[in-house]
């Protein structure tokens, strides 16, 4: 146990501080080990999908020069095409009988899982998960027991905000069973903390927060304003001014929820016929274990193995510190593209060609605008029905009538520069690059595509189908992990009456 001892007694305050310190160090390691850099990138990808694609300085410079800065959002069209394809691929988790199982048991588990997915509106949950992965590289499910509708607990599936989940910084695989830890972090108000962890914890945090700047671990652990967006939450505050009462009001506190594997001496139930082992719940007392042995005839052994420790802290206050009731992490990831610890989504690959396309389209519009009112040349005194200023302002009007003095030369419109052929071709090439990179044809449904012909369109789709299917293979892997986690929770926590009620 963490903490200093006075004789044989552990100092509770020192022990709590040690747990909080260890949790904060692990959070900093995950945050600074790539997560913070990814947050900045992910916010940019999110903006690109929503159409905010220009650098603020570049846009301001163009505005000052009176030049356009168009956003032709082909990125959204590509992502939405993937989302539309996802709508056709409904999640269908089916269990097959194992070597020692029966087809009847597999069928029962399949039907039970279908009920669980329906209760959780999983179609909508997975749509959010899939969109998160496409746009910001990462999506996450959280699967644990919920007790809102049943005192015994039922499987609860939610799509987590990927900005709040930090995977194991040392992980090289997408399978969380091979991770050593996973961390969730979010800003919570004191009221939220009281609702989840009790009034005593809230009162303790409130008293500790009054010790600013000594509370917790600096500016990243407590927030006194409510104006910043989440994209900046992992960055240091820009001001340390807490001069008046309003500025000293605690808006929110960073809560860190860490699930980490630790070695422990565990009890395992052993089937004497098959040799299969099952980890005994840590809360079982010796008398409970003896009763199970008598009722089922299983054996019990003790051996050292990994177990998940579940720690929740806020500043230097420990809100929860127990062994996890689950055999595996509650977090399940979705990565559209994954390569040995590096994840990528669709938008990441489209940023560069999208930026180029916007710039070239904006430049072509600028040329067109200058063509529409390129200016006039006229003799002094030749205009009868207007002044030079009026010709300047009205020279591009449709149906404009210019009256010229007798014997004077008619005004001549200055020939504007034409759109360079190379510029137009480059704009088309950037659009084609978006189609090639994504495997999605951005012209589907418009007049230009109809000119291509059905044969050529079918050829394009068939050629790019393997490329388009890669994110869906990643989704299939996530569904496999989901089925594995549901099976774990059903086997460990569902009673016979619960299963019977859901199936019959």
VEXDREN-2710 file (C-alpha; in Angstrom, 1 decimal):
% VEXDREN-2710
k/r/px/py/pz
1/UNK/0.0/0.0/0.0
2/UNK/1.1/3.5/-0.7
3/UNK/1.8/5.8/2.3
4/UNK/4.1/6.2/5.2
5/UNK/3.7/4.1/8.4
6/UNK/3.8/5.1/12.0
7/UNK/4.7/1.9/13.6
8/UNK/2.3/-0.6/12.1
9/UNK/-0.3/2.0/11.1
10/UNK/-0.6/3.5/7.6
11/UNK/-1.1/7.2/7.5
12/UNK/-4.4/7.6/5.4
13/UNK/-3.6/11.1/4.3
14/UNK/-0.1/10.1/3.0
15/UNK/-1.5/7.0/1.4
16/UNK/-4.2/9.0/-0.4
17/UNK/-1.6/11.6/-1.6
18/UNK/0.6/8.8/-2.9
19/UNK/-2.3/7.3/-5.0
20/UNK/-3.2/10.8/-6.3
21/UNK/0.4/11.5/-7.2
22/UNK/0.8/8.2/-9.0
23/UNK/-2.4/8.7/-11.0
24/UNK/-1.4/12.3/-11.9
25/UNK/2.0/11.2/-13.1
26/UNK/0.4/8.5/-15.3
27/UNK/-2.0/11.1/-16.7
28/UNK/0.9/13.4/-17.5
29/UNK/2.8/10.6/-19.2
30/UNK/-0.2/9.7/-21.4
31/UNK/-1.0/13.4/-22.1
32/UNK/2.5/14.4/-23.0
33/UNK/3.3/11.1/-24.8
34/UNK/1.4/12.1/-27.9
35/UNK/-2.2/12.8/-26.8
36/UNK/-1.7/16.5/-26.5
37/UNK/-0.3/16.8/-30.0
38/UNK/-3.1/14.7/-31.3
39/UNK/-5.7/16.9/-29.6
40/UNK/-4.5/19.9/-31.7
41/UNK/-4.6/17.9/-34.9
42/UNK/-8.1/16.4/-34.0
43/UNK/-9.6/19.9/-33.5
44/UNK/-8.3/20.9/-36.9
45/UNK/-9.8/17.8/-38.5
46/UNK/-13.1/18.4/-36.8
47/UNK/-13.1/22.0/-38.2
48/UNK/-12.3/20.7/-41.6
49/UNK/-15.3/18.4/-41.6
50/UNK/-17.6/21.2/-40.5
51/UNK/-16.3/23.6/-43.1
52/UNK/-13.9/25.8/-41.1
53/UNK/-10.9/25.1/-43.4
54/UNK/-9.0/28.4/-43.7
55/UNK/-6.2/29.5/-41.4
56/UNK/-7.4/32.7/-39.6
57/UNK/-4.3/34.7/-40.6
58/UNK/-4.6/33.7/-44.3
59/UNK/-8.3/34.5/-44.4
60/UNK/-7.7/37.9/-42.7
61/UNK/-5.0/38.8/-45.3
62/UNK/-7.3/37.9/-48.2
63/UNK/-10.1/39.9/-46.7
64/UNK/-7.8/42.9/-46.4
65/UNK/-6.9/42.7/-50.1
66/UNK/-10.6/42.2/-51.1
67/UNK/-9.9/38.7/-52.4
68/UNK/-12.3/35.8/-51.8
69/UNK/-11.5/32.7/-49.7
70/UNK/-13.9/30.0/-50.7
71/UNK/-14.6/26.7/-48.9
72/UNK/-15.7/24.0/-51.3
73/UNK/-16.3/21.3/-48.6
74/UNK/-15.5/18.1/-50.5
75/UNK/-14.3/16.6/-47.2
76/UNK/-17.8/16.6/-45.7
77/UNK/-19.1/14.9/-48.9
78/UNK/-16.5/12.1/-48.7
79/UNK/-17.1/11.5/-44.9
80/UNK/-20.9/11.5/-45.4
81/UNK/-20.5/9.0/-48.2
82/UNK/-18.8/6.6/-45.7
83/UNK/-21.5/7.3/-43.2
84/UNK/-24.2/6.5/-45.8
85/UNK/-22.5/3.2/-46.5
86/UNK/-22.4/2.5/-42.8
87/UNK/-26.1/2.8/-42.6
88/UNK/-26.4/-0.2/-44.9
89/UNK/-24.1/-2.4/-42.7
90/UNK/-26.2/-3.1/-39.6
91/UNK/-24.3/-4.6/-36.6
92/UNK/-25.1/-8.3/-36.3
93/UNK/-23.3/-10.1/-33.5
94/UNK/-23.6/-13.8/-33.7
95/UNK/-22.0/-16.4/-31.4
96/UNK/-20.8/-19.8/-32.6
97/UNK/-20.6/-22.8/-30.3
98/UNK/-17.1/-23.4/-28.9
99/UNK/-15.5/-26.8/-28.7
100/UNK/-17.2/-27.6/-25.4
101/UNK/-20.3/-25.5/-26.1
102/UNK/-23.7/-26.3/-27.7
103/UNK/-25.5/-24.7/-30.6
104/UNK/-28.4/-24.0/-28.3
105/UNK/-26.2/-21.9/-25.9
106/UNK/-24.7/-20.0/-28.9
107/UNK/-28.2/-19.2/-30.2
108/UNK/-29.3/-18.1/-26.8
109/UNK/-26.3/-15.7/-26.5
110/UNK/-26.9/-14.4/-29.9
111/UNK/-30.5/-13.5/-29.1
112/UNK/-29.6/-12.0/-25.7
113/UNK/-26.9/-9.9/-27.4
114/UNK/-29.4/-8.7/-29.9
115/UNK/-31.7/-7.6/-27.1
116/UNK/-28.8/-5.8/-25.3
117/UNK/-27.9/-3.9/-28.5
118/UNK/-31.5/-2.9/-29.0
119/UNK/-31.9/-1.6/-25.4
120/UNK/-28.8/0.5/-25.9
121/UNK/-29.9/1.9/-29.3
122/UNK/-26.6/0.6/-30.6
123/UNK/-27.3/1.6/-34.2
124/UNK/-27.1/5.3/-33.1
125/UNK/-24.2/4.7/-30.7
126/UNK/-22.2/3.0/-33.5
127/UNK/-23.0/5.8/-35.9
128/UNK/-21.4/8.3/-33.5
129/UNK/-18.4/6.0/-33.0
130/UNK/-17.9/5.6/-36.7
131/UNK/-18.1/9.3/-37.4
132/UNK/-15.6/10.0/-34.6
133/UNK/-13.1/7.6/-36.2
134/UNK/-13.5/9.0/-39.7
135/UNK/-13.1/12.6/-38.6
136/UNK/-10.6/12.6/-35.7
137/UNK/-8.9/9.2/-36.2
138/UNK/-10.3/7.6/-33.0
139/UNK/-13.6/6.5/-31.6
140/UNK/-14.3/4.7/-28.3
141/UNK/-17.1/2.7/-26.7
142/UNK/-17.5/2.3/-23.0
143/UNK/-19.2/-0.9/-21.9
144/UNK/-20.0/-1.5/-18.3
145/UNK/-22.9/-2.4/-16.0
146/UNK/-25.6/0.3/-15.6
147/UNK/-28.0/0.2/-12.7
148/UNK/-30.6/2.7/-13.8
149/UNK/-33.3/0.1/-14.7
150/UNK/-32.2/-3.0/-12.8
151/UNK/-30.6/-3.3/-9.4
152/UNK/-28.6/-6.3/-10.5
153/UNK/-27.2/-4.3/-13.4
154/UNK/-27.5/-4.5/-17.2
155/UNK/-25.0/-3.9/-20.0
156/UNK/-24.7/-0.2/-20.8
157/UNK/-23.0/0.9/-24.1
158/UNK/-22.0/4.5/-24.7
159/UNK/-19.9/6.3/-27.4
160/UNK/-17.3/8.2/-25.5
161/UNK/-15.9/11.6/-26.5
162/UNK/-12.5/10.6/-28.1
163/UNK/-11.0/13.9/-26.7
164/UNK/-11.5/12.5/-23.2
165/UNK/-9.9/9.0/-23.7
166/UNK/-6.2/8.4/-23.5
167/UNK/-5.1/4.9/-24.6
168/UNK/-1.9/3.2/-23.3
169/UNK/0.9/5.4/-24.7
170/UNK/3.0/2.2/-25.1
171/UNK/0.4/0.2/-26.9
172/UNK/1.1/-1.2/-30.3
173/UNK/-2.1/-3.0/-31.0
174/UNK/-5.7/-2.0/-31.3
175/UNK/-6.8/-4.8/-28.9
176/UNK/-7.3/-3.3/-25.4
177/UNK/-6.6/-6.7/-23.9
178/UNK/-3.0/-6.1/-24.8
179/UNK/-2.9/-2.6/-23.3
180/UNK/-1.5/-2.0/-19.8
181/UNK/-3.8/0.9/-19.0
182/UNK/-6.5/3.3/-20.3
183/UNK/-7.4/6.7/-18.9
184/UNK/-10.5/8.9/-19.2
185/UNK/-10.4/12.5/-18.1
186/UNK/-13.0/15.2/-18.1
187/UNK/-13.8/18.5/-16.4
188/UNK/-16.6/18.0/-13.8
189/UNK/-18.4/20.5/-11.6
190/UNK/-18.6/20.1/-7.9
191/UNK/-22.3/19.2/-8.3
192/UNK/-21.4/16.4/-10.8
193/UNK/-18.8/15.1/-8.4
194/UNK/-21.3/15.0/-5.5
195/UNK/-23.8/13.2/-7.7
196/UNK/-21.3/10.5/-8.6
197/UNK/-19.1/10.2/-5.5
198/UNK/-21.0/11.7/-2.6
199/UNK/-21.2/14.9/-0.6
200/UNK/-18.2/14.1/1.6
201/UNK/-15.9/14.0/-1.5
202/UNK/-17.5/17.3/-2.8
203/UNK/-17.0/19.0/0.6
204/UNK/-13.4/17.8/0.7
205/UNK/-12.6/19.1/-2.8
206/UNK/-14.3/22.4/-2.0
207/UNK/-12.1/23.0/1.0
208/UNK/-9.0/21.9/-0.9
209/UNK/-9.8/24.2/-3.8
210/UNK/-9.7/27.1/-1.4
211/UNK/-5.9/26.5/-1.0
212/UNK/-5.2/27.8/-4.6
213/UNK/-2.5/27.8/-5.9
214/UNK/-1.6/24.8/-3.9
215/UNK/-4.6/22.7/-4.9
216/UNK/-3.9/19.6/-6.9
217/UNK/-1.3/19.8/-9.7
218/UNK/-1.5/23.3/-11.1
219/UNK/-3.6/24.9/-13.8
220/UNK/-4.4/21.7/-15.6
221/UNK/-6.2/20.3/-12.6
222/UNK/-8.7/23.1/-11.7
223/UNK/-10.5/25.7/-13.8
224/UNK/-11.9/29.0/-12.6
225/UNK/-13.5/30.3/-15.9
226/UNK/-16.1/28.8/-18.2
227/UNK/-15.0/30.3/-21.5
228/UNK/-12.4/28.0/-22.9
229/UNK/-13.3/25.2/-25.3
230/UNK/-12.2/21.6/-24.8
231/UNK/-9.5/21.9/-27.3
232/UNK/-7.6/24.1/-24.9
233/UNK/-8.3/22.1/-21.7
234/UNK/-5.0/20.2/-21.9
235/UNK/-3.1/23.4/-22.4
236/UNK/-1.9/25.7/-19.6
237/UNK/-4.1/28.6/-18.7
238/UNK/-3.0/32.0/-19.9
239/UNK/-3.7/33.8/-16.7
240/UNK/-3.2/33.1/-13.0
241/UNK/-5.2/36.1/-11.8
242/UNK/-7.6/35.0/-9.1
243/UNK/-8.1/38.4/-7.6
244/UNK/-11.8/38.7/-6.9
245/UNK/-14.5/36.3/-5.6
246/UNK/-15.9/35.6/-9.0
247/UNK/-12.5/34.5/-10.4
248/UNK/-12.0/32.3/-7.3
249/UNK/-15.2/30.4/-7.9
250/UNK/-14.4/26.9/-8.9
251/UNK/-16.0/26.2/-12.3
252/UNK/-14.8/22.6/-12.7
253/UNK/-12.1/20.2/-11.6
254/UNK/-10.3/17.6/-13.8
255/UNK/-11.4/14.1/-12.9
256/UNK/-9.0/11.3/-13.9
257/UNK/-10.4/7.8/-14.2
258/UNK/-7.6/5.3/-14.7
259/UNK/-7.9/1.5/-15.3
260/UNK/-4.5/-0.1/-15.0
261/UNK/-3.2/-3.7/-14.8
262/UNK/-1.4/-4.6/-11.6
263/UNK/0.1/-7.9/-10.4
264/UNK/-1.8/-9.5/-7.5
265/UNK/-2.3/-12.8/-5.8
266/UNK/-5.7/-13.9/-7.2
267/UNK/-8.1/-16.8/-6.6
268/UNK/-9.2/-18.8/-9.6
269/UNK/-12.1/-21.3/-9.8
270/UNK/-10.9/-24.4/-11.7
271/UNK/-13.2/-26.9/-13.5
272/UNK/-11.8/-30.3/-12.4
273/UNK/-12.9/-31.9/-15.7
274/UNK/-11.8/-29.4/-18.3
275/UNK/-9.1/-27.6/-16.4
276/UNK/-10.6/-24.2/-17.4
277/UNK/-10.0/-21.4/-15.0
278/UNK/-12.1/-18.3/-14.1
279/UNK/-10.9/-15.4/-12.0
280/UNK/-12.9/-15.1/-8.8
281/UNK/-14.4/-11.7/-8.0
282/UNK/-12.1/-9.8/-5.6
283/UNK/-15.0/-9.0/-3.2
284/UNK/-15.7/-12.6/-2.5
285/UNK/-15.1/-13.6/1.1
286/UNK/-13.6/-16.9/2.2
287/UNK/-17.0/-18.2/3.3
288/UNK/-18.5/-17.3/-0.2
289/UNK/-15.7/-19.2/-1.9
290/UNK/-16.4/-22.3/0.3
291/UNK/-20.1/-22.2/-0.5
292/UNK/-19.4/-22.0/-4.2
293/UNK/-17.0/-25.0/-4.0
294/UNK/-19.7/-27.1/-2.2
295/UNK/-22.4/-26.1/-4.6
296/UNK/-20.6/-26.5/-7.9
297/UNK/-17.7/-28.9/-7.2
298/UNK/-15.1/-26.6/-8.7
299/UNK/-11.6/-26.3/-7.2
300/UNK/-9.8/-23.2/-6.2
301/UNK/-6.2/-22.2/-6.7
302/UNK/-4.2/-19.1/-5.9
303/UNK/-1.6/-17.7/-8.3
304/UNK/-0.1/-14.3/-9.2
305/UNK/-1.6/-12.6/-12.3
306/UNK/-2.8/-9.3/-13.7
307/UNK/-5.8/-7.7/-12.3
308/UNK/-7.3/-4.3/-13.2
309/UNK/-7.1/-1.5/-10.6
310/UNK/-9.7/1.2/-11.0
311/UNK/-8.6/4.6/-9.6
312/UNK/-10.5/7.9/-9.8
313/UNK/-8.9/11.1/-8.6
314/UNK/-9.7/14.9/-8.7
315/UNK/-6.6/17.0/-7.8
316/UNK/-5.0/15.3/-4.8
317/UNK/-8.3/13.8/-3.6
318/UNK/-9.0/10.1/-4.3
319/UNK/-12.6/9.5/-5.3
320/UNK/-12.4/5.8/-5.9
321/UNK/-9.6/3.2/-5.4
322/UNK/-10.7/-0.4/-5.8
323/UNK/-10.1/-3.5/-7.9
324/UNK/-12.2/-3.4/-11.0
325/UNK/-15.2/-5.7/-10.9
326/UNK/-14.5/-6.5/-14.6
327/UNK/-12.0/-8.9/-16.1
328/UNK/-11.1/-6.4/-18.9
329/UNK/-11.1/-2.7/-19.6
330/UNK/-14.4/-1.0/-20.1
331/UNK/-13.0/1.0/-23.1
332/UNK/-13.1/-0.5/-26.7
333/UNK/-11.5/1.5/-29.5
334/UNK/-12.3/2.0/-33.2
335/UNK/-9.5/3.0/-35.6
336/UNK/-10.4/3.3/-39.3
337/UNK/-6.7/2.8/-40.3
338/UNK/-4.2/1.4/-37.8
339/UNK/-0.5/0.6/-38.1
340/UNK/1.4/-0.5/-35.0
341/UNK/0.2/2.0/-32.6
342/UNK/-0.6/4.8/-35.1
343/UNK/-4.2/5.5/-36.0
344/UNK/-5.6/7.5/-38.8
345/UNK/-9.0/8.6/-40.0
346/UNK/-10.3/9.7/-43.4
347/UNK/-10.2/13.5/-42.9
348/UNK/-6.5/13.4/-42.0
349/UNK/-5.7/12.2/-45.5
350/UNK/-7.8/14.9/-47.2
351/UNK/-6.5/18.0/-45.4
352/UNK/-3.8/18.9/-47.9
353/UNK/-5.7/18.4/-51.2
354/UNK/-8.8/20.1/-49.7
355/UNK/-6.7/23.2/-48.8
356/UNK/-5.2/23.3/-52.2
357/UNK/-8.6/23.0/-53.9
358/UNK/-10.0/25.9/-51.8
359/UNK/-7.1/28.1/-52.8
360/UNK/-7.3/27.4/-56.5
361/UNK/-11.1/27.8/-56.6
362/UNK/-10.7/31.1/-54.7
363/UNK/-8.0/32.3/-57.1
364/UNK/-10.3/31.5/-60.1
365/UNK/-13.2/33.4/-58.6
366/UNK/-10.8/36.3/-58.0
367/UNK/-10.0/36.3/-61.7
368/UNK/-13.7/36.1/-62.7
369/UNK/-14.5/39.0/-60.4
370/UNK/-11.8/41.2/-62.0
371/UNK/-13.1/40.2/-65.4
372/UNK/-16.7/41.3/-64.6
373/UNK/-15.6/44.9/-64.0
374/UNK/-12.1/45.3/-65.5
375/UNK/-12.5/49.0/-66.2
376/UNK/-13.0/51.4/-69.1
377/UNK/-11.1/53.8/-71.4
378/UNK/-12.8/56.9/-72.7
379/UNK/-12.1/60.4/-74.0
380/UNK/-12.5/63.3/-71.5
381/UNK/-15.9/64.9/-72.0
382/UNK/-17.2/62.1/-74.2
383/UNK/-19.8/60.8/-71.7
384/UNK/-23.2/62.6/-71.8
385/UNK/-25.5/60.7/-69.4
386/UNK/-23.1/59.9/-66.6
387/UNK/-19.9/60.9/-64.9
388/UNK/-16.6/59.0/-64.8
389/UNK/-17.4/57.9/-61.2
390/UNK/-20.8/56.6/-62.3
391/UNK/-19.3/54.6/-65.1
392/UNK/-16.8/53.1/-62.6
393/UNK/-19.6/52.0/-60.3
394/UNK/-22.2/51.0/-62.9
395/UNK/-19.9/49.7/-65.7
396/UNK/-20.7/46.0/-65.0
397/UNK/-24.5/46.4/-65.0
398/UNK/-26.6/44.4/-67.4
399/UNK/-28.4/46.5/-70.0
400/UNK/-26.3/49.6/-69.2
401/UNK/-26.8/52.5/-71.7
402/UNK/-24.0/54.9/-72.3
403/UNK/-24.7/58.1/-74.3
404/UNK/-21.6/59.5/-76.1
405/UNK/-21.1/63.1/-77.3
406/UNK/-21.4/63.6/-81.1
407/UNK/-18.1/63.0/-82.8
408/UNK/-16.5/61.4/-79.7
409/UNK/-15.0/57.9/-79.6
410/UNK/-17.2/55.4/-77.7
411/UNK/-15.7/54.1/-74.4
412/UNK/-13.8/50.9/-74.7
413/UNK/-13.9/48.2/-72.0
414/UNK/-10.4/47.1/-70.8
415/UNK/-9.8/43.5/-71.7
416/UNK/-9.4/41.5/-68.5
417/UNK/-7.0/38.7/-67.9
418/UNK/-8.5/35.3/-68.7
419/UNK/-8.4/32.4/-66.2
420/UNK/-5.1/30.6/-66.9
421/UNK/-5.7/27.1/-68.3
422/UNK/-3.1/25.7/-65.9
423/UNK/-5.0/27.0/-62.8
424/UNK/-8.2/25.4/-63.9
425/UNK/-6.5/22.1/-64.6
426/UNK/-4.8/22.2/-61.1
427/UNK/-8.2/22.7/-59.5
428/UNK/-9.5/19.7/-61.2
429/UNK/-6.5/17.7/-60.2
430/UNK/-7.0/18.5/-56.5
431/UNK/-10.6/17.4/-56.8
432/UNK/-9.5/14.1/-58.4
433/UNK/-6.8/13.7/-55.7
434/UNK/-9.6/13.7/-53.0
435/UNK/-11.4/11.0/-54.9
436/UNK/-8.3/8.9/-55.4
437/UNK/-7.2/9.2/-51.8
438/UNK/-10.6/8.4/-50.2
439/UNK/-11.8/5.9/-52.8
440/UNK/-15.1/7.9/-52.9
441/UNK/-16.1/9.7/-56.1
442/UNK/-17.0/13.2/-55.1
443/UNK/-19.2/13.8/-58.3
444/UNK/-21.7/11.0/-57.6
445/UNK/-25.2/12.2/-58.5
446/UNK/-24.3/15.4/-60.5
447/UNK/-24.5/16.1/-64.2
448/UNK/-20.7/15.6/-64.7
449/UNK/-20.9/12.0/-63.4
450/UNK/-23.8/11.2/-65.6
451/UNK/-21.7/12.1/-68.6
452/UNK/-19.1/9.6/-67.5
453/UNK/-21.4/6.7/-68.2
454/UNK/-22.5/3.8/-66.0
455/UNK/-19.7/1.5/-67.2
456/UNK/-16.9/3.9/-66.2
457/UNK/-18.6/4.7/-62.9
458/UNK/-18.9/1.0/-62.1
459/UNK/-15.3/0.5/-63.0
460/UNK/-14.3/3.3/-60.6
461/UNK/-16.3/1.9/-57.7
462/UNK/-15.0/-1.7/-58.2
463/UNK/-11.4/-0.4/-58.4
464/UNK/-11.7/1.5/-55.2
465/UNK/-13.9/-0.9/-53.2
466/UNK/-11.0/-2.6/-51.3
467/UNK/-9.8/0.9/-50.3
468/UNK/-13.2/2.0/-49.1
469/UNK/-13.7/-1.2/-47.1
470/UNK/-10.6/-0.7/-44.9
471/UNK/-12.4/1.5/-42.3
472/UNK/-15.2/-1.1/-42.3
473/UNK/-12.8/-3.9/-41.5
474/UNK/-11.7/-1.8/-38.6
475/UNK/-15.3/-1.5/-37.5
476/UNK/-15.7/-5.3/-37.8
477/UNK/-12.8/-5.7/-35.4
478/UNK/-14.5/-3.3/-33.0
479/UNK/-17.7/-5.3/-33.2
480/UNK/-15.7/-8.4/-32.4
481/UNK/-14.3/-6.7/-29.3
482/UNK/-17.8/-5.6/-28.4
483/UNK/-19.2/-9.1/-28.6
484/UNK/-16.3/-10.4/-26.4
485/UNK/-17.0/-7.8/-23.8
486/UNK/-20.8/-8.4/-23.8
487/UNK/-20.1/-12.2/-23.3
488/UNK/-17.8/-11.4/-20.4
489/UNK/-20.5/-9.2/-18.6
490/UNK/-23.3/-11.7/-19.3
491/UNK/-21.3/-14.6/-18.0
492/UNK/-20.0/-12.8/-14.9
493/UNK/-23.1/-10.8/-13.8
494/UNK/-26.3/-11.8/-15.5
495/UNK/-28.6/-14.0/-13.4
496/UNK/-30.7/-16.8/-14.8
497/UNK/-33.8/-14.8/-14.2
498/UNK/-32.5/-11.8/-16.1
499/UNK/-31.6/-14.0/-19.1
500/UNK/-35.0/-15.7/-19.0
501/UNK/-36.9/-12.4/-18.8
502/UNK/-35.0/-10.9/-21.8
503/UNK/-35.4/-14.0/-24.0
504/UNK/-38.9/-15.0/-23.1
END
